[in-house]
Amino acid sequence: MADEAAPDDNEEATVEEEPPKPPPPPEKMMKAMLSKHGTFAYHSRVNPRPVDWWGRPDDASYSLLRDCFRGRANLVTRYKTETFVPNIGSPPVTREVPYTALVAQCLSHKNIVEAPRLYAAACDEDTGIKCIHACCFNGYSDTLKVLLEAGGNDARDTTSDGIDCWFIARGRGNDRCLIVLDAAEAARVAKEAALAKAPDELARERRKRREAEMRRRKMAAQQKAEEARREMLQAEAEKLRKRREEEKAWKRLGVIPTRRVTWKGLVVDVDGTRGIGYYPKILRDLPKAPPK
């Protein structure tokens, strides 16, 4: 048997390249599905019914997206406030008016609540559609809130053809999903603004709080001092009033009221009416106090 020729070391091994992956059909993209199932395809503005997932079964995230797309729609009665004028010239009247709404609910909402991170990471390879896009498409506002808050999804995520969650929710007429998206975006902006504060700005805020506390304490001390001064002035005024009443009682008796004080080491009597002082006299006949 002839020996087989060994391959030459200098020859480069040929690597077979995998054929390029075909692009997804245009009718499977989000923009095409919105054109097919959007609100402008219906005669009314009532929220459309949920649509099942249209992706490839061999995709890795097919089962998660399929569960997130599945749902049901229930008719519920809600109330809105309307103001109208019953007659010309009469005041306007406000009342609660009932209306019928179609509320969509995800059938796998309980599973998504138990594992929000798992469903938040699901993404279709061809179209780039995630579970948050599915919730905005079918109107699952409660499930969308769970994916944004607990799952960690970003409301700004777009599909492969550049469609974001707001565009999907508007295209399908899901107003409640728009409210959830706006709230999540506002919370994200506030969190980034709080983290972006510079250290000097934080120190400035602490200094402002400290100065405000010092001003509060100073105002409290001033208020306490004013109350003490007011009480002292009231006591002095009451003492002076009693003294004046006593002097008036002495005057009615025709007696000069006197007060015995010590002046430069000497005991003198002070005439309260004329404001003069003299040496003490024996006033045996005078009463000790004015009559009552």
HELIX and SHEET records of a PDB file:
HELIX    1   1 PRO A   26  LYS A   28  5                                   3    
HELIX    2   2 MET A   30  HIS A   37  1                                   8    
HELIX    3   3 THR A   39  ALA A   41  5                                   3    
HELIX    4   4 TYR A   62  PHE A   69  1                                   8    
HELIX    5   5 HIS A  109  GLU A  114  1                                   6    
HELIX    6   6 PRO A  116  ALA A  120  1                                   5    
HELIX    7   7 CYS A  131  ASN A  138  1                                   8    
HELIX    8   8 SER A  141  GLU A  149  1                                   9    
HELIX    9   9 CYS A  165  ARG A  172  1                                   8    
HELIX   10  10 ASP A  175  LEU A  195  1                                  21    
HELIX   11  11 PRO A  199  ARG A  252  1                                  54    
SHEET    1   A 2 GLY A  71  PHE A  84  0                                        
SHEET    2   A 2 VAL A  93  CYS A 106 -1                                        
SHEET    1   B 3 THR A 258  TRP A 263  0                                        
SHEET    2   B 3 LEU A 266  ASP A 271 -1                                        
SHEET    3   B 3 ILE A 276  TYR A 278 -1                                        
END                                                                             
